[in-house]
Every structure is written in C-alpha cells, then in structure tokens.
Amino acid sequence: MIYRLHQDRTVRAVRASLPQAAADELTLALDGILADPKAGTGPYGIDDGVTRLLVLSRSMAVLLVNEGTRVVTLLQITHLS
C-alpha cells in the first residue's frame, strides 16, 4: 500500500531551494520510499522503526514513518554540496 508524503512549509522551502539535480534525485527516491519506506533507508540513531535516514549522493533526509496512518513525514533535508 502506498504511503502519503507530508512536509511542512519550511521543509518545502528547503526542497524547492535545492539545485535541480539534487531535487530530482530526492524526488525519485521519495517516490520509491512512499511505496516501501524501509527500502532504501536506514535507521536514524536507534532503530525504533519510525525515524529513518535517506542518504543520497547529493542530499540526506530524515523521515518519520507512521505505519498506522500510512504517512511519511519529511522532517529535514540536508544538501551535500
């Protein structure tokens, strides 16, 4: 089952400010994450099964996965220049 992506205004602004190549890479990765949040991500800190880290070649993102509501919240994006 597909998850829904949630991101607040601040994260949307950071995502919109990414260079095009980084934005495209993140968008493609998030498409896959919404199909299977644990595929392609690792635990962020202690493996609580909820907070996940997505590491790409141009950025990193911290995600919160709520299996009950089927929502992935994009908490933070870091551009790796």
Stockholm file with secondary structure:
# STOCKHOLM 1.0

chainA/1-81         MIYRLHQDRTVRAVRASLPQAAADELTLALDGILADPKAGTGPYGIDDGVTRLLVLSRSMAVLLVNEGTRVVTLLQITHLS
#=GR chainA/1-81 SS CCCEEECCHHHHHHHHHSCHHHHHHHHHHHHHHHHCTTTTCEESSSCCSSEEEEECSSEEEEEEEETTTTEEEEEEEEECC
#=GC SS_cons        CCCEEECCHHHHHHHHHSCHHHHHHHHHHHHHHHHCTTTTCEESSSCCSSEEEEECSSEEEEEEEETTTTEEEEEEEEECC
//
